[in-house]
Amino acid sequence: MKKSIVILLVIVTFCTTLSGCFGKFSLTRKVYEANSEVNNKFGRSLVTWAFVIIPVYEISALLDFAIFNTIEFWSGRNPVAQGEKDFEYVQGDETFRIHAKKQDTSIVYTIDRFAGLRHADTRTIEWNMVTGVARPLPDYFDHADAFPVYHMVASTTDHATTKGVTP
């Protein structure tokens, strides 16, 4: 029995460490993000200590390393990294609330623009990560063809940047 457990541990170790994968450590990053959302610095410190004492960080890092990053290496997809993200951008009096959702090889951005406290409009754009083309979705616009199609490239941090405009 002991011999079979040792053999199993050696196989698991080789499968995870010899694959050469580094991965995104998405689960661990999500734990960090959850902790960073605590606004009070004392509360955040308390949550950090709790996550260290109850080994939340350690377990998430182990699961990322042993399972999710290995899945990502072999399949090209990290099951934890899939999903949605919300963020906000402020420029002068305008606020843009952006909801990003990954769907297969595309990311769909829903952008709500606010002028002061008033909701001005909503735009939905689909960015194809393979072709680098971003286009407005016609279901959400009356005149979708009036908007330009952007060619975008992914930077080293997986954020999209505008490369140029195609008429």
C-alpha positions in Angstrom: 0.0 0.0 0.0 2.8 2.4 0.9 4.6 1.7 -2.3 1.6 2.5 -4.4 1.0 5.8 -2.6 4.7 6.7 -3.2 4.4 5.8 -6.8 1.2 7.9 -7.2 2.9 10.9 -5.5 5.9 10.6 -7.8 3.7 10.5 -10.9 1.6 13.5 -9.8 4.8 15.4 -9.0 6.2 14.7 -12.4 3.0 15.5 -14.2 2.8 18.9 -12.5 6.4 20.0 -12.3 7.8 18.6 -15.6 5.1 20.2 -17.7 7.0 23.4 -17.6 3.9 25.5 -17.0 3.8 28.7 -15.0 0.2 29.7 -15.6 -1.8 32.6 -14.4 -2.5 31.5 -10.8 -6.0 32.8 -11.3 -7.5 31.3 -8.1 -4.8 32.9 -6.0 -5.3 36.2 -7.7 -9.0 36.0 -7.1 -8.3 35.4 -3.4 -6.0 38.5 -3.4 -8.7 40.5 -5.2 -11.3 39.5 -2.6 -9.0 40.6 0.1 -8.2 43.9 -1.6 -11.9 44.8 -1.8 -12.0 45.3 1.9 -11.9 49.1 2.1 -10.9 49.5 5.8 -7.1 49.0 6.2 -7.6 47.3 9.6 -10.3 45.0 8.2 -8.1 44.1 5.2 -5.2 43.3 7.6 -7.6 41.1 9.7 -8.7 39.3 6.5 -5.1 38.8 5.5 -4.2 37.2 8.8 -7.4 35.1 8.7 -6.4 33.9 5.2 -2.9 33.0 6.4 -4.0 31.3 9.6 -6.8 29.4 7.8 -4.6 28.4 4.9 -6.7 30.0 2.2 -3.7 31.4 0.3 -1.7 28.2 0.6 -4.6 26.0 -0.6 -5.4 28.3 -3.5 -1.8 28.4 -4.6 -1.5 24.6 -4.3 -4.7 24.1 -6.3 -3.5 26.6 -8.9 -0.1 24.9 -9.2 -1.1 21.3 -9.1 -4.5 21.4 -11.0 -5.5 24.6 -12.7 -2.2 25.7 -14.2 -1.6 22.2 -15.4 -5.0 22.1 -17.1 -4.2 25.5 -18.6 -0.8 24.2 -19.9 -2.3 21.1 -21.6 -5.6 22.6 -22.8 -4.8 26.3 -23.2 -7.6 27.2 -20.9 -7.7 27.9 -17.2 -11.1 27.0 -15.8 -10.7 29.6 -13.0 -9.7 32.4 -15.4 -12.8 32.0 -17.5 -15.5 34.4 -16.5 -16.4 38.1 -16.0 -14.8 41.2 -14.7 -16.1 44.7 -13.9 -14.0 47.9 -13.8 -14.5 51.6 -14.0 -12.8 54.4 -15.8 -13.3 58.1 -15.0 -12.3 60.9 -17.3 -13.4 64.4 -16.3 -17.1 64.5 -15.7 -17.6 61.2 -17.5 -17.6 57.7 -15.9 -17.4 54.5 -17.9 -18.5 51.3 -16.2 -17.2 48.3 -18.1 -18.3 44.7 -17.8 -16.0 42.2 -19.6 -17.1 38.7 -20.3 -15.0 36.0 -22.0 -16.8 33.8 -24.4 -14.7 31.2 -26.2 -12.2 33.2 -28.3 -13.9 36.5 -27.8 -14.3 39.1 -25.0 -17.6 41.0 -24.9 -17.3 44.5 -23.4 -20.5 46.2 -22.2 -19.7 49.9 -21.6 -22.1 52.1 -19.7 -21.2 55.8 -20.0 -22.4 58.3 -17.3 -22.3 62.1 -17.7 -22.2 63.2 -14.0 -24.8 61.0 -12.3 -26.9 60.6 -15.5 -26.7 57.5 -17.6 -25.7 58.7 -21.1 -25.6 55.5 -23.2 -24.5 51.9 -23.4 -22.2 50.3 -26.0 -21.4 46.6 -26.4 -18.3 45.6 -28.3 -17.0 42.1 -29.1 -13.2 41.6 -29.4 -12.0 38.5 -31.1 -8.7 37.5 -29.5 -7.7 35.3 -32.5 -8.2 37.8 -35.3 -7.7 41.0 -33.2 -10.8 42.6 -34.6 -13.2 44.5 -32.3 -16.7 45.3 -33.5 -19.9 46.7 -32.0 -22.7 44.1 -31.7 -25.6 45.0 -33.9 -28.2 43.6 -31.4 -27.4 46.5 -29.1 -27.3 49.3 -31.6 -29.7 50.8 -34.1 -26.8 51.8 -36.4 -24.0 49.4 -35.6 -22.4 49.7 -39.0 -21.8 53.4 -38.4 -19.2 52.6 -35.7 -15.6 51.8 -36.7 -14.1 48.3 -36.4 -10.9 48.4 -34.4 -8.0 46.1 -34.8 -6.7 45.3 -31.3 -3.7 43.3 -30.0 -3.2 41.8 -26.6 -0.4 43.2 -24.5 1.8 41.2 -22.2 -0.7 41.8 -19.4 -3.7 40.4 -21.4 -5.3 43.9 -21.7 -6.4 45.0 -25.1 -4.9 48.1 -26.7 -6.0 49.8 -29.9 -3.7 49.2 -32.8 -5.6 51.1 -35.6 -8.9 51.8 -37.2 -10.2 50.1 -40.3 -13.0 51.9 -42.2 
